[in-house]
Amino acid sequence: MKEKLRTDKVAEEDIDQCLKVSFIWLRRGMETHSHPVRSDNNKDSTIRAEPPVSKLKGLHNTAMLEILLSDHLFLLTPSQLVFCLFLAGVHRELPGCRADNNPGQGFPLPPNLYTKLSSALPLLTQREVGVVCHSLHQAHLYLETEHSTVRQAALNCLLEFPDSHIVRDQFTVSGVAKFMKKRGSENTRQVIAIMKKYKPHLYSLNSYTKLRLLQFILPGKPSPEDSKEFMSDLCQ
């Protein structure tokens, strides 16, 4: 993997091959689980666990993310970027933004990643935007006032999400909403529009999605008159 990615000319196909290996590790459940096997002793039928493999998986994917998101960020296609950020969310950290170095605080979106997302987000599906937002939240990243392009793209995802998909794709709604609870701007006008859009669906949403919408709405500081009906239905 390092040989492929440390060369002067990295092709899209090289990056795809490395990402496919990462997907295989995840598919096999090597992120957090070890697999039970039978003992070699025929007289002993007990189940024992193989040595943990999460560290091995982490060595590959951590090194790969360090290279891709540092050295080749602007070579990534939109779909490659989504998967890299998904992996960073699984690891709960972005290269250079280790949570144990800044416990409980999180990190503002790095400038290079902001620039890349600004060009990539308009090309993604709404579900992909949800994956990106969920992953950034998992990696303890947040928006600041100057991150206007990414913030607006996430707001547009919530505002333009098809009504027919809201109940059946609550992952996207909650993923965007929870990331946007710390967004560097009140966005009161958009908050009111989103309350109006999602109010008819509150009775069908699960508690988790309702909580994430509430966390998104509160920083917008809507007036009691604007939020009364929404909050009443939310609490039902």
Disulfide bonds with the S-S distance in Angstrom:
none
